[in-house]
Amino acid sequence: MIEILEIEINGSNWNDFRFMDGFHKKVDEKIETEYFRIGFLAKSNATYLGRIGCYINSRHLVDGNPSVTVGNFECIEDYMVFEKLVKAVVSFAKSININNIIGPMNGSSWGSYRFVSVPQPDPFLLEPVTVPYYYDFFKRFGFSKLASYYSQKTDVMIDNWDKNRTKYDHFLEMGVTFDSFDRENPNTEFNELSDFCNAAFKNNFLFSPITNTLFIEKMMPTLPLIDSKYTIIARHLGKIVGFMFSYQDKLNQAKKTLVLKTLARDLNPEYEGMGSVLSSLIMLNAIKDGYSSCIHALMFENNISKLLSGKFNGTTMRTYELLKLKL
């Protein structure tokens, strides 16, 4: 007999929900309590079989209508268990007059989200990993694609510096500086980057602003990956106007591979071309340092970064999907 337990923040089974032994990983994570509304645990006798969390984020709209966002998903390879969990979500959504369910996303795009939608040999460092039957279960239930994301790879290191040198010189004449991330003062750097990212990403699909405190908490674990040559901050008149974070894929022992993870610029038109300049600066360093492969990671299907990747000979290596269910 499968029992479905309702979970509330700090309720009697809250820690069981948070720290449930995952079936493919040990689950020990911070729940996005700002948006968390209810969770469900599947249990048989004394054994937990799966879990799923429900979030209400006012910025998560589908065709202008509110949605329940599901995340923190874990489940044994048993479709009946999965079905009972998702039917509990459906009942919850209907009880609050919401007709859209989207996921997976742990509260906001600052948390873990998306499923890998193709086979995933040799994931790169910091790439989300999906248990294949998770994606299959959601599709079998009736979920369809809401949005696509791509990672692209090239084994030909393209030097576009000459094409972007004029733009770089123009930025220098404006007074723009190109600084390495200050690893000695990460709190200061991350604090400033938090404000910048909230402004630069405000028009992104399903974007939610993040507090400085939470941004620092989420970014601090990346500090060991930061190399001054590959994380560059552009500043103008005392504020950040461009940023690129990249790092070595230390999971790849066969090729020295650089992962280009985050690229953003101030939305003011005077900074147009900043992304190309930052990418070219970092690629120039990578070529000098003997990198032979490059990954442009986790780009939204309509994002300018995907077009920029094409300029560096990037071709799709992996696709990811965010899913939706219309009730």
C-alpha positions as CSV (number, residue, x, y, z in Angstrom):
1,M,0.0,0.0,0.0
2,I,1.4,3.4,-1.1
3,E,0.7,6.2,1.2
4,I,1.0,9.9,0.2
5,L,2.0,12.3,3.0
6,E,1.4,16.0,2.8
7,I,4.5,18.0,3.9
8,E,4.5,21.6,5.2
9,I,7.5,23.7,6.1
10,N,8.6,22.7,9.6
11,G,5.8,20.1,9.8
12,S,6.3,16.8,11.4
13,N,7.8,15.2,8.3
14,W,9.7,18.3,7.0
15,N,13.1,16.8,7.7
16,D,12.2,13.5,6.2
17,F,11.2,15.4,3.0
18,R,14.4,17.5,3.1
19,F,16.9,14.8,3.8
20,M,15.3,11.7,2.3
21,D,17.9,9.3,1.0
22,G,17.8,9.8,-2.7
23,F,17.8,6.8,-5.0
24,H,20.5,8.2,-7.2
25,K,22.1,10.8,-4.9
26,K,22.0,11.7,-1.2
27,V,19.5,14.5,-0.9
28,D,20.7,17.3,1.4
29,E,19.6,20.6,0.1
30,K,18.3,24.0,1.0
31,I,14.6,24.3,0.1
32,E,13.5,27.6,-1.5
33,T,11.1,28.4,1.4
34,E,10.1,31.7,-0.1
35,Y,8.0,29.9,-2.7
36,F,7.4,26.5,-1.2
37,R,3.8,25.7,-0.5
38,I,3.4,22.0,0.0
39,G,5.3,18.8,-0.6
40,F,4.3,15.1,-1.0
41,L,6.2,12.0,0.2
42,A,5.3,8.6,-1.1
43,K,5.7,5.9,1.6
44,S,5.2,2.2,1.9
45,N,5.4,0.8,5.4
46,A,8.5,2.5,6.8
47,T,10.2,3.1,3.5
48,Y,10.0,6.4,1.5
49,L,9.6,5.8,-2.2
50,G,9.6,9.3,-3.6
51,R,9.0,13.0,-3.1
52,I,7.9,16.1,-4.9
53,G,7.7,19.8,-3.9
54,C,5.1,22.4,-5.0
55,Y,6.0,26.0,-5.3
56,I,3.9,29.1,-6.1
57,N,6.1,31.8,-7.8
58,S,4.1,34.7,-9.1
59,R,6.6,35.2,-11.9
60,H,6.1,31.7,-13.3
61,L,3.3,32.3,-15.8
62,V,2.2,30.2,-18.7
63,D,0.4,32.2,-21.4
64,G,-0.1,34.8,-18.7
65,N,-1.7,32.4,-16.2
66,P,-0.2,31.3,-12.9
67,S,1.3,27.9,-12.4
68,V,2.3,25.4,-9.7
69,T,6.1,24.7,-10.1
70,V,7.3,21.3,-9.1
71,G,10.8,20.4,-8.0
72,N,12.9,18.5,-5.4
73,F,11.7,15.4,-7.3
74,E,13.0,11.9,-6.4
75,C,11.3,8.6,-7.1
76,I,12.1,4.9,-7.4
77,E,11.7,3.3,-10.8
78,D,8.0,2.6,-10.4
79,Y,5.5,4.5,-12.5
80,M,2.7,3.8,-10.0
81,V,4.6,5.7,-7.3
82,F,5.3,8.5,-9.7
83,E,1.7,8.7,-10.8
84,K,0.4,8.9,-7.2
85,L,2.9,11.8,-6.4
86,V,1.9,13.8,-9.5
87,K,-1.8,13.1,-9.0
88,A,-1.4,14.7,-5.5
89,V,0.1,17.7,-7.2
90,V,-2.7,17.9,-9.7
91,S,-5.3,17.8,-6.8
92,F,-3.4,20.5,-5.0
93,A,-3.3,22.7,-8.1
94,K,-7.0,22.3,-8.7
95,S,-7.8,23.1,-5.1
96,I,-6.3,26.6,-5.6
97,N,-7.7,27.1,-9.1
98,I,-4.4,26.8,-11.0
99,N,-4.5,25.0,-14.3
100,N,-0.8,24.8,-15.2
101,I,2.0,22.7,-13.7
102,I,5.6,23.3,-14.8
103,G,8.9,21.7,-13.8
104,P,11.2,20.5,-12.7
105,M,12.4,23.6,-10.9
106,N,13.3,24.0,-7.3
107,G,11.4,27.2,-6.7
108,S,13.2,29.5,-9.1
109,S,15.8,29.4,-11.9
110,W,18.4,30.1,-9.2
111,G,17.8,26.5,-8.0
112,S,18.2,23.2,-9.9
113,Y,15.9,22.9,-12.9
114,R,15.4,21.3,-16.3
115,F,15.6,17.7,-17.4
116,V,18.3,16.4,-19.7
117,S,16.2,15.2,-22.7
118,V,18.7,13.1,-24.6
119,P,21.2,10.4,-23.5
120,Q,23.9,12.0,-21.3
121,P,27.3,10.3,-21.6
122,D,30.1,12.1,-19.8
123,P,28.4,15.1,-18.2
124,F,30.6,18.1,-17.7
125,L,31.4,19.8,-14.4
126,L,28.3,21.5,-13.0
127,E,26.0,20.2,-15.6
128,P,22.6,19.0,-14.3
129,V,22.2,15.2,-14.5
130,T,18.9,13.6,-15.1
131,V,17.9,10.0,-14.3
132,P,16.6,8.9,-17.7
133,Y,13.3,7.4,-16.4
134,Y,12.4,10.7,-14.7
135,Y,12.0,12.4,-18.0
136,D,10.2,9.4,-19.4
137,F,7.8,9.3,-16.5
138,F,6.8,13.0,-16.9
139,K,6.3,12.6,-20.6
140,R,4.2,9.4,-20.1
141,F,1.9,11.3,-17.7
142,G,1.3,13.9,-20.3
143,F,3.8,16.7,-19.7
144,S,5.1,18.5,-22.8
145,K,7.9,20.9,-23.6
146,L,7.6,24.4,-22.2
147,A,11.1,25.5,-23.1
148,S,14.3,24.1,-24.5
149,Y,17.9,24.7,-23.5
150,Y,21.2,23.7,-25.2
151,S,24.8,23.1,-24.4
152,Q,27.1,23.4,-27.4
153,K,30.7,22.2,-27.9
154,T,33.6,22.8,-30.2
155,D,36.9,21.0,-30.6
156,V,38.2,23.8,-32.8
157,M,39.3,26.8,-30.7
158,I,38.4,29.9,-32.7
159,D,40.4,33.1,-32.1
160,N,38.0,36.0,-32.9
161,W,40.1,38.6,-31.2
162,D,41.0,40.5,-34.3
163,K,37.3,40.9,-35.2
164,N,36.6,42.3,-31.7
165,R,39.7,44.4,-31.0
166,T,38.1,47.6,-32.4
167,K,35.1,47.2,-30.1
168,Y,37.4,46.4,-27.2
169,D,39.4,49.6,-27.8
170,H,36.1,51.6,-28.1
171,F,35.1,50.3,-24.6
172,L,38.5,51.2,-23.2
173,E,38.2,54.8,-24.6
174,M,34.8,55.0,-22.9
175,G,36.5,54.2,-19.6
176,V,35.4,50.6,-19.3
177,T,37.8,48.4,-17.4
178,F,38.2,44.6,-17.7
179,D,39.1,43.1,-14.4
180,S,39.7,39.6,-13.1
181,F,37.4,38.4,-10.3
182,D,39.0,39.3,-7.0
183,R,39.3,35.9,-5.3
184,E,40.6,37.7,-2.1
185,N,37.4,39.6,-1.7
186,P,34.7,37.2,-3.0
187,N,31.9,38.6,-0.7
188,T,32.3,42.0,-2.2
189,E,32.5,40.7,-5.8
190,F,29.4,38.5,-5.4
191,N,27.5,41.2,-3.6
192,E,28.0,43.5,-6.6
193,L,27.3,40.8,-9.1
194,S,24.0,40.0,-7.4
195,D,22.7,43.5,-8.3
196,F,24.1,43.3,-11.8
197,C,22.6,39.8,-12.5
198,N,19.2,40.9,-11.2
199,A,19.2,43.8,-13.7
200,A,20.9,41.9,-16.6
201,F,18.6,38.8,-16.4
202,K,15.4,40.6,-15.6
203,N,13.9,39.8,-19.0
204,N,14.9,36.2,-19.0
205,F,12.3,33.5,-19.2
206,L,10.7,32.7,-15.7
207,F,13.3,35.0,-14.0
208,S,13.0,35.8,-10.3
209,P,15.2,38.3,-8.5
210,I,17.5,37.1,-5.8
211,T,18.6,38.7,-2.6
212,N,22.3,39.5,-2.2
213,T,22.6,37.2,0.8
214,L,21.1,34.2,-1.1
215,F,23.2,34.9,-4.2
216,I,26.4,34.9,-2.2
217,E,25.3,31.7,-0.5
218,K,24.7,30.0,-3.9
219,M,27.8,31.4,-5.6
220,M,30.4,30.8,-2.8
221,P,30.8,27.1,-3.6
222,T,32.0,28.0,-7.1
223,L,34.9,30.0,-5.7
224,P,37.4,27.1,-6.0
225,L,36.6,26.9,-9.8
226,I,37.3,30.6,-10.4
227,D,40.5,31.3,-12.4
228,S,41.4,35.0,-12.9
229,K,41.9,34.4,-16.6
230,Y,38.5,33.0,-17.1
231,T,36.2,35.0,-14.9
232,I,36.2,38.7,-16.1
233,I,34.1,41.6,-14.9
234,A,33.7,44.7,-17.1
235,R,33.1,48.0,-15.1
236,H,32.1,51.5,-16.2
237,L,31.6,54.5,-14.0
238,G,31.8,52.4,-10.9
239,K,29.3,49.7,-11.9
240,I,29.4,46.3,-13.5
241,V,28.4,46.4,-17.2
242,G,29.6,42.9,-18.3
243,F,30.5,39.6,-16.8
244,M,31.7,36.2,-17.9
245,F,32.3,33.1,-15.8
246,S,34.1,30.1,-17.2
247,Y,36.1,27.3,-15.7
248,Q,37.9,24.1,-16.6
249,D,35.9,20.9,-16.9
250,K,37.9,18.8,-14.5
251,L,35.7,15.8,-15.2
252,N,37.2,15.6,-18.7
253,Q,40.6,13.9,-18.4
254,A,40.9,13.3,-22.2
255,K,40.9,16.9,-23.3
256,K,41.6,20.2,-21.7
257,T,38.1,21.7,-21.9
258,L,36.8,25.1,-20.9
259,V,33.2,25.6,-19.9
260,L,31.7,29.0,-20.6
261,K,28.9,29.1,-18.0
262,T,27.6,32.6,-17.6
263,L,27.7,35.6,-19.9
264,A,25.8,38.9,-19.3
265,R,26.0,42.5,-20.1
266,D,24.2,45.7,-19.1
267,L,21.1,46.1,-21.3
268,N,22.0,49.7,-22.2
269,P,22.6,49.7,-26.0
270,E,26.0,51.5,-25.5
271,Y,27.3,48.2,-24.3
272,E,26.3,46.2,-27.3
273,G,29.1,43.9,-28.4
274,M,30.3,43.4,-24.8
275,G,29.5,39.7,-24.9
276,S,31.6,39.2,-28.0
277,V,34.5,41.1,-26.5
278,L,34.4,39.1,-23.2
279,S,34.1,35.8,-25.1
280,S,37.1,36.7,-27.3
281,L,39.2,37.8,-24.4
282,I,38.7,34.5,-22.6
283,M,39.1,32.4,-25.7
284,L,42.4,34.1,-26.4
285,N,43.6,33.1,-22.9
286,A,42.3,29.6,-23.4
287,I,44.2,29.1,-26.7
288,K,47.4,30.4,-25.0
289,D,46.9,28.0,-22.2
290,G,46.5,24.9,-24.4
291,Y,42.8,24.3,-24.2
292,S,41.6,22.1,-27.1
293,S,37.9,22.1,-26.4
294,C,35.2,24.4,-25.3
295,I,31.6,24.0,-24.0
296,H,29.0,26.8,-24.1
297,A,26.7,25.7,-21.3
298,L,23.0,25.7,-20.7
299,M,21.7,28.3,-23.1
300,F,18.0,29.2,-23.5
301,E,16.7,28.4,-27.0
302,N,16.2,32.0,-27.9
303,N,19.1,33.4,-26.0
304,I,21.7,35.6,-27.8
305,S,24.4,33.4,-26.2
306,K,23.4,30.5,-28.5
307,L,24.0,32.7,-31.5
308,L,27.3,33.8,-30.1
309,S,28.3,30.2,-29.6
310,G,27.9,29.7,-33.3
311,K,30.5,32.3,-34.0
312,F,32.9,30.0,-32.1
313,N,32.0,27.0,-34.1
314,G,29.8,25.5,-31.4
315,T,27.5,22.6,-32.2
316,T,24.8,21.1,-30.0
317,M,26.0,18.4,-27.7
318,R,23.1,18.2,-25.2
319,T,19.5,19.4,-25.0
320,Y,17.4,20.0,-21.9
321,E,13.7,20.7,-21.3
322,L,11.5,22.4,-18.9
323,L,8.1,20.7,-19.0
324,K,4.4,21.8,-18.6
325,L,1.1,20.1,-17.9
326,K,-2.2,21.8,-18.8
327,L,-5.0,20.7,-16.5
